[in-house]
Amino acid sequence: MDSVQGEPAPSRGERIQAAEHEAAKQRLLAQAEAERIPAEETTRALPDRRWRHGQ
């Protein structure tokens, strides 16, 4: 088991810090999801003329 018998409960500050950490993680995940490019868009074939443009 992870918990140790006799270990003091987390202090109020530790609980607040853990809650803030979790909230920050959720914000990052939400931002990453909002910026995510769908796989369909990254695998779409481009017309040949676009690739030849620089030649």
Steps between C-alpha positions, in 0.01 A plus 500: 500500500607857436385654828717462807332438836547791737580748221339837574216615278601757237499854632253757373775661290592166343135433415466845341822450305381160376167652392678783316732250333202294382321813373812605306527153350136515388556844340803368310309196379208718387736736317681211332169351390384836362823533297506140384493444124269213401684206344283533187655842435860386546465203265309673219670463161606825334464563127821445301518863385553615859809280533642613166454868576860552616660326200 
